């Protein structure tokens, strides 16, 4: 080692590669690289197709156009009768109308909105009679028809709270 001429600290001499050339790759090395590259590509392509097959046929076929789902009976009733403040929930299988015809704090749905929903859902007369004859002391009442379930209660001050559930 020698001292650096300008700064005075020991300097490291760099090795000289002048006049030397790297040895050519042997045929075995080139063949090994080629085989390794082909194997990696084959594994990647095979893994891709194996992964796609686990996703099922829906992943293999491209979607050509979006599908629109038809509204449920309850969603159609809401659209037709448009009771503000109500919405079909549970993916369109539940509709709740609160405080209909209440004396105190009436809900967003008036009696004619509820009657429109009754018409759209084809509520049978027997169920309408059951709802109409409910007294405050009767508590929660239930009835059903054609896969539709209904629960309600009534109080003169609070009105009717009614929930429709489509089990179809």
Secondary structure, 3 states (H helix, E strand, C coil): CEECCCCCCEECCCCCCCCCCCCCCCHHHHHHHHHHHHHHHHHHHHHHHHHHHHCCHHHHCCCCCCCCCCCCHHHHHHHHHCCCCCCEECCCCEEEEEEECCCCCCCCCCHHHHHHHHHHCCCCHHHHHHHHCCCHHHCCEEEEECCEEEEEEEECCCEEEEEEEECC
